[in-house]
Amino acid sequence: MKKRDIITLVISVIIFIVAAGLVYRYIVPPPKDTGIKVEVPHPVNPTFNADQLNTLKNDVKDFSPDLTPKDSGNKPVIQ
């Protein structure tokens, strides 16, 4: 085999693996126990009023990490 044929074969295999991964991701459903859990602090009726809507907006626990840069004292923080 020539060098060009080997390069073409390697690139084709890489493209096939990426395409197969994307098809698998969108066709096969995720497992039921993915570890993602949602916690609502208070029960909500289907016909909720403004007070219950404020509860949903204000009393929800936020588990997202804080990614704001911290100043170490040596360098300025640019935001």
N, C-alpha and C positions, 0 to 999 in steps of 0.2 A: 504494500500500500504506500502511496505517496503521502508526503507530509500534508498536502492540501486535503486529501481524503480523510485523514485522521482528525484534522481540525474541524472539518465539516461534520464528521460523526460525533465529536465531542459537543459541538454547539447544538446539534440536533437533539442529543440526549438531554442536555440541560434545558432546552426549550420544552421538550416533552415532559420532563419532571415538573417544571413550573406550571405548565398547562394542566397536568394531571392533578397537582396540588390544588389549583384554583377550582377545578371542576369538583373535586372531592369536598372542598370547603363549602361550596354553594349547593351541592346536591344532597349530601349526606347530612341529616339533621344532627345537631349537637346532642350529647347525652343529657338525660333529665337532671342529673345531679352535677351541675357544672361548678358549684361552689358560690354562685352569685345569689345573694339573698337581699331582699328588700324589706326594710322594717318601717312600718307606718306607726307612729306613736299613739294614735287614737283611731278607733273605728270610724269609717266614713260611710255614710249612707249614699245611695245612688243620687238622691236629690239633696245634696248638701247646700248649706247656706254660706254666707260670707264669713261667718266665724270659723266654720270648719275649713274653709279654703285658706284662711289666714293661719290656721293650725298646721295645715299641710305645708305652707310656705315657710313658716317660722320655726316650728318645732321638730323639723326633720333632722335626724343625726347625719352629719356629713363625715364620711370616712375617707374622703379623698386626701391624698398627701399634700402638705403645704410645700409648694415648689418655689416660693418667693426667695430670691437670693438674699443671703445674710451678709452683713458687713463684718469682716474680720478685723477691722481696725487699720488695715494696711492699704487696702485698695478701695476706691469709691465703687458703690453699687450703682449700676446703670439699669434703669427700668424703662 
